[in-house]
Amino acid sequence: MTSGAQPTVVLSSDDIHRALTRIAHEILERNKGAAEVLLLGIPTRGAPLATRLGSRILAAESRPATELDQLVGTLDITMYRDDLRRHPTRPLEPTTIPPSGLQDRVVVLVDDVLYSGRTVRAALDAISDLGRPRAVQLAVLVDRGHRELPIRADFIGKNLPTSRSERVSVQLTELDGRDEVVLS
């Protein structure tokens, strides 16, 4: 796709729904259930994705929705980013960790797009300041390639090969009023 080309919807609302359901089941399968799992969404769009995954996991395990706050949290990585000097006005988001903490749990980081890997590196630094999980896994809605660090996702909604000049925009109902992933 060349610059100036029309934006293309690469994931519809139904596609996102299916991808998140599949990822939730993959998380359950890999971890033999969710008893030790903690989903940490990286703001901005990783947080609602983590909540959606948590709801699907609870439903798959026939657990009540009231347990969502024990399964899902958010992880603000703003102060751990290596581009803070270039974007100093980035707003801080709250980090919320369930009362049970992350010690000896399997933390699944959740984000919308995996690109260079720098956001995930910052998240790993933030986690190390909060405790010592048994393992850290990564779930992303879109993996667009172009890694600058040796980081890979464990759970991927869609692999989307792109050029560096293309833009991947994830829109979620909670923030944008609709669900879709657009390539432009």
C-alpha positions, 0 to 999 in steps of 0.5 A: 500500500502506498502513502495516500492510499485509502484506509483498509479495514483489516479486522472488522468487529466480528473479526476482533470478537473471534480473535479475542475469543481464540486468544482467551482459549489459547491462554487457558490451554497454555496455562492449564486454566486461569487460576494463576493468570493475571492479565495486565492491559497496557493503556490505552487500548490494551486495558479494554482488550485485557478486560474483554479477554478476562470476561471471555476467560471467566465465561469459559471457566464458568466463573462469575463476572464479579471475579474480573477484578481479580483477573485483570489489571492495568500497567502504566509504562509511561515512566519506563519508556525510552522515548519520554524525552521526545513525548514529555507530555504523555499523560500518566495512567493508573496502574491497577494490580489485583490485591493478590498481586503478581508474585508467582503468577503468570502475567499476560501483558495485553496490548493492541499492536506489537511493532518495535517491541519497545512498549513491551520492554518498558512493560517488562521493566515496570513489572520487575519493579512490582514483583516477580511473576512466575512467567510473563506472556504477551497477547496482542491483537495485531503483530505488524512486524518490524521488531527492534528488540528480541521480543515476540508475542505468545498470543496473536489475533492477527499477523499483519505484515506492513511497511514501516510507512503504513499505519495500523489504527486499532479502534475499540468501542470503549474508546472510539465508539466502534471496533475495527483495525484499519491499515492506512 
